[in-house]
Amino acid sequence: MGAFTTAAHDAWPNARVLSVDLNVVTLGLLATRIAVEGRSQANKSQNAGVELIHGDYLSWLDTHWPQTTGPRLILGNPPYTRHQQMTEVGKAAARTAAGALITSGLAGLSAYFVAASLSKLQTNDSMVLLLPGSWLETRYGREIREWLWHSQRRRIELDSFPSQVEVFPGTQVTAMMLSVGPERRSKQPFIVRSVDLCNEGAAPTVRRRAEVRPLRNSSCPATFTRFLGNNKKPRQRNVLSLGSVATIRRGVATGRNSFFFLSDQTRAEKHLTTTALRPAIVKAAHCPGPILTMAAHEALRINGLPCWLLDLNSWNSAQAGALESYLDEGIKAEVHLTHLALKRREWHTVEYVKPPDIFLAPVGKKMHRIIVNEAQVVGSNNLYGIYLNDVAPWTARNLAAWLMGETGQASLRALAREYQGGSSKIEPKSLRTLEVPEELPSSDNNSWQFTASTD
């Protein structure tokens, strides 16, 4: 916050700079810096200088921003706080501030800052924010992307840093800059660039690389990351999009995996019979090979790994006593107060998900794990499930063998979002666009050579 404040004052010495922060320590350090460096506080008679404001930005934006005069610029770096770290009270206030620009409960605080700021922009106002780049393709960023795409009289610039550049120290977050200009009479460009952070000279500078200017003549694309062109997928002929012949969805979202996924030892200790449970797998690293057979799933039980999902969609009164005792433990641990539990009709009854044909690990380093689900178990939301339709021209083994091969992995990487540290993540919507050859070679046991990853 201090860097943005002092830079703004240096760039526009005759402007009034309002610096809003909830952290009084941060404000105190900034006040000291201003005094030491000789920058004056706001001179109300001249309406210029730096004015420090102790308060919540979202609340201030609603109550005090309308009282300021334009043209105005919103400049800064919103806090990177994941939705799991936000309180329900804080989320409710943020949703009110964001209005119709965020409808998902999975948005982090930075996305709420973007949405609230956009909703307050008047004709001559502008905005420049340094942000995590996840909203470019996630569900919770959809309304923000729609707003930017259809605000055609504003110049929109998206500058994305490489995943290996640590713009936010200590976090594995891909950073980007969002710039929104004032409204003009004519149609303005929509610009997407790849940029580098260079440490040449006295201060770091941003160097622009590739640039594209997509025309906003059609509907808003599902994601904005496709414009970045970070990865090149192999050219293929006679292909099918995976989504045209398969259903892709996340595994079971519980809200507290440690409660809903049980090891066999825990099952026995809690006196739960398997009629209240379903065979399950929590993460790809628990399966050392490319095929989850019955024997491989039995190994989870023997090794004390989670292998059961508590599924009460079919309640059995014969075991009500043991179940109720276990549910009481969940209430004491406040499992019933988690975000997902509060959204369910019964906090303890998770959604019913069928076992998929193939598991895919959406996050990986160098490669994305692929597992054929021959044991027909259900997965957690750490995994994506691929369900082949009747019209699919391949078997699960054929498709999995191709996905694990060089071409398949390159195609997956082309869809993924890269993070610092070398990891990448694929979203279900992107996976549906994966192009797979119509004809795949048949697989046999000799082709299933695979080294497990524990990422």
Helices and strands as residue ranges (DSSP letters): H 2-11, E 16-21, H 24-37, E 49-54, H 57-63, G 65-67, E 73-76, G 83-85, H 88-98, G 99-101, H 109-120, E 126-132, G 134-136, G 139-141, H 142-150, E 154-160, E 175-183, E 190-198, E 205-212, G 225-227, E 239-241, H 242-245, E 246-250, H 257-260, E 261-262, H 264-269, G 274-276, E 277-281, G 284-286, H 294-302, E 308-310, G 317-319, H 320-332, G 335-337, H 339-343, E 358-360, E 363-365, E 370-372, E 378-379, E 384-388, H 396-404, H 406-415, E 417-418, E 423-425, H 428-432, E 435-437, G 445-447
